[in-house]
Amino acid sequence: MKKLVLILLSVGIAAQTIYAQTSVSRDQHMKWWREARFGMFIHWGDYAVLAGNYKGQQVGRGGEWIMNRAKIPVAEYQQYARQFNPVKYDADAWVKTARDAGMKYIVITAKHHDGFAMFKSAASKWNIADATPYGKDVLKPLAAACKKYGIKLGFYYSQAQDWNNPGGAAARKIASEGWPNPDSAKIDAFTQANNGHWDPAQFSASMGEYIDRVAVPQVKELLTNYGEVAVLWWDTPTNMTDEYAKKLQEALQLQPNIITNDRLKRPNFPGDYKTPEQKIPGQSELDGRDWETCMTMNGTWGYKSYDHKWKSTETLIRNLIDIASKNGNYLLNVGPDALGQFPQGSIDGLKGIGQWMKVNGESIYATNGSPFAALPWGRCTKKTNGQQTTLYFHVFNWPADGKLLVPGMKNKITSARLLANGAKITTSTTEEGLVINVPATAPDAAATVIKIETTDSH
């Protein structure tokens, strides 16, 4: 018992001290990530073959979760990999699309919860090089393309859940929630009785064996074989223990500069940043920690053939602005199909963001959050250089009277321009604050940026 206590104490201490950096060293560690503001998430795997459908039915919440939600047996699910042949995959085109959209980093699912590795792995034959007709590692060309275009590369890795490699954990999602299976009640009872598993093949080994034989070796492969890895994006610490997490954390020493999220094992392994999912936190929810919102462009992460509910370009742009105004990053997802193609809706949305960023990117990159309380007509980001402060006001709701009020601002203004065309605009100061006089119509309906320079800090 005494030995166990000492082990637990050492794990806790290691977890808490590994990120115990000085504020200066932490700022250096996080510098590129904080300046980037915008990245691409890619959810891609053999589940794209099913495209959200199983036995002629659309599986609710399917996509990358389809094996779990439809409770597909391991042997049957593995047969779908024999149809996974992404011959239209073009890593160069993917990375160029991300770059042209204004993204600075990419995080791809190296292995999702179904346990299928998108890279050649000696730890499990359940990988794209050994289990598919494609027969090649897709991460190597992606790493090369990222290096070519100056994009940082990160890997998503499901460290706990693994529905194919024996011993991996499984979330207790019920079958009836995702697929109208006539045997749902029976399957759900079995799942609840077996710690989330629905196939005996899944628990023919212990989780400790899985961590040692599959998870840790694969993380080491990812951190060894692809050059610089900027981000390790853990996900769903189902049944994780501090002991397991410590083994995975130690593997990160292979990439001393790597940045990690907060999903390895809570609360003792907080990582470098928090990860709100599919939502943008309100100002009151922020606690000063670095954070990144991950979000889909339609309603799904992994590819579904029938999900066409695409967010508008305006919504995507305004989400990015809102997040930057709160000192956060935006990780926007694309779910390629089984051939390796980005859906057209994603391509269109990314192109629209890219056009806006080409003109207005300086108001997003390397900015700090707004110094003001919520502005009813838009958002603000800020840059400081010595005694000079630059404020970028992003206008969502163009004023009918041609006047924007920034409550409480009494700073001396040295320059006021529209960022898009450099046109000068006038300002005045009243008891209520700064009044910005704008043209009758907005140059950009999605978000027009006004660049204000002042020598006073705010």
C-alpha positions, 0 to 999 in steps of 0.5 A, spaced: 500 500 500 505 504 501 508 503 495 502 504 491 501 511 495 508 513 493 507 511 485 501 515 485 504 521 488 510 521 483 505 521 478 501 527 480 508 530 481 510 529 474 504 531 471 504 537 475 511 539 474 512 537 467 509 544 465 511 548 471 515 553 466 517 560 468 512 565 464 517 567 459 519 560 457 512 558 457 510 564 452 516 562 448 513 555 448 506 557 446 509 563 441 507 560 434 501 557 437 498 563 440 500 567 433 497 562 429 490 563 431 487 559 425 488 551 424 485 545 420 482 539 423 482 533 419 478 527 421 479 522 416 480 514 416 477 508 414 470 510 416 469 514 410 468 508 406 461 507 410 460 515 409 455 514 415 451 509 413 450 501 415 446 496 412 442 501 408 441 506 414 443 512 416 447 512 423 445 518 427 452 521 430 455 516 425 461 518 421 468 516 425 463 514 431 459 509 426 462 502 429 460 504 436 454 507 434 452 501 430 455 496 434 459 493 428 463 487 430 470 487 430 471 482 424 466 485 420 468 492 421 475 490 419 472 488 412 471 495 410 478 497 410 479 492 404 475 497 400 479 503 403 483 506 397 484 513 397 487 514 390 485 521 389 489 523 396 493 529 394 497 531 400 500 537 397 493 540 395 490 539 402 496 543 405 495 548 399 488 549 401 489 550 408 495 555 407 490 559 402 485 559 407 489 562 412 491 557 416 497 556 420 497 549 422 494 542 421 492 537 426 490 530 423 487 524 426 493 519 426 488 514 429 481 515 431 477 511 436 476 505 431 483 504 432 485 504 425 492 508 424 493 512 418 500 510 418 505 504 417 505 501 424 509 496 427 505 496 433 498 493 430 497 491 423 490 495 423 493 500 419 492 503 412 499 500 410 497 493 412 490 493 412 488 496 405 489 496 398 492 503 398 498 500 402 501 506 403 502 511 409 498 517 408 502 521 414 509 522 410 507 526 404 502 530 409 509 532 413 513 533 407 507 538 404 507 541 411 514 543 411 514 545 403 508 550 405 511 552 412 505 549 415 505 546 422 503 539 423 500 536 429 497 529 430 490 527 433 491 520 437 486 516 441 490 514 447 484 510 450 479 508 446 480 503 441 475 499 439 479 494 434 485 493 438 484 488 444 484 492 451 482 499 448 477 502 452 470 504 449 465 509 451 458 506 453 454 509 447 448 505 446 446 502 440 439 505 440 441 512 440 445 511 433 442 505 429 435 502 429 437 495 430 432 490 432 437 487 437 439 494 440 436 492 447 440 486 448 446 489 445 446 495 450 445 490 456 451 486 453 455 493 452 453 496 459 455 489 463 462 489 459 465 496 460 462 499 454 465 493 449 460 490 445 464 484 442 468 479 446 474 480 441 475 487 444 476 485 451 481 479 450 487 483 453 487 488 459 487 496 458 494 496 461 497 491 455 493 495 450 497 501 453 504 498 453 503 494 446 499 499 442 498 506 444 505 508 447 509 504 441 504 508 436 505 515 439 513 514 439 512 512 432 508 518 430 514 522 434 520 519 431 518 518 423 515 525 421 520 530 423 517 536 427 511 534 430 508 541 433 501 538 436 499 532 440 492 532 440 489 527 445 482 525 445 477 522 450 481 519 456 475 513 457 478 509 463 485 512 463 489 512 469 495 517 471 499 511 471 497 510 463 497 517 462 504 518 465 507 513 460 504 517 454 506 523 457 514 521 457 513 519 450 513 526 448 520 527 450 521 525 443 519 532 441 521 537 446 517 543 443 511 539 442 504 542 444 499 538 447 491 539 449 488 537 455 485 531 454 490 526 456 487 525 463 484 530 467 485 533 472 493 531 473 495 532 466 492 539 464 496 540 457 498 547 454 491 549 452 483 547 453 479 544 448 472 547 448 468 543 442 463 545 437 462 552 441 465 559 443 466 560 450 463 566 453 467 572 456 465 569 463 467 562 461 474 564 460 479 563 466 486 566 462 488 559 460 490 558 452 484 555 449 482 552 442 475 551 439 474 545 435 468 546 430 465 542 424 464 546 418 457 542 417 454 537 422 459 532 422 467 530 423 468 524 419 465 524 412 457 523 411 455 522 404 448 526 406 450 531 411 450 538 407 448 543 412 454 547 411 455 553 415 456 560 411 462 563 409 460 569 413 459 565 420 465 561 419 469 568 418 465 571 424 467 565 428 474 566 427 474 573 429 470 572 435 475 567 438 481 571 436 477 577 440 477 572 446 485 570 445 483 563 442 484 559 436 480 556 431 481 549 429 476 548 423 474 541 421 474 538 414 472 530 413 475 527 407 471 522 403 474 515 402 477 517 395 481 522 399 477 528 397 475 534 401 467 535 400 465 541 396 462 545 401 468 545 405 472 547 399 467 553 398 467 555 405 475 555 406 476 559 399 471 564 402 475 565 409 481 565 405 479 571 401 477 575 407 484 573 410 488 575 404 485 582 406 484 582 413 489 577 416 493 582 420 487 583 424 487 576 426 494 573 426 499 575 433 493 579 436 491 579 443 484 579 445 479 585 446 480 590 451 473 592 451 467 589 454 462 586 449 461 590 443 454 590 440 456 591 433 462 587 432 469 585 436 475 587 437 483 585 437 489 588 439 496 589 437 501 593 442 508 595 439 512 599 445 508 605 446 503 604 440 497 600 440 493 598 434 486 596 435 482 592 429 474 593 430 471 588 426 464 590 424 458 585 423 452 590 424 453 596 420 450 602 423 445 606 419 447 612 422 454 611 420 457 612 427 460 606 431 460 608 439 466 604 443 464 605 450 469 608 455 474 609 450 478 616 450 484 615 447 488 619 443 487 617 435 493 617 431 490 614 425 484 611 423 483 607 416 479 601 413 483 595 413 481 593 406 483 599 402 486 604 407 481 609 406 482 614 412 476 615 416 474 620 422 473 619 429 471 624 435 471 623 442 464 624 446 462 623 454 460 616 452 467 614 448 470 614 441 465 615 435 468 612 429 464 615 423 464 610 417 461 610 410 454 609 408 455 602 406 460 596 409 466 594 404 465 587 406 458 584 409 461 579 413 466 583 417 469 590 415 475 591 419 477 598 422 484 599 424 485 604 429 492 606 432 493 610 438 499 612 442 495 611 449 494 604 452 488 601 453 
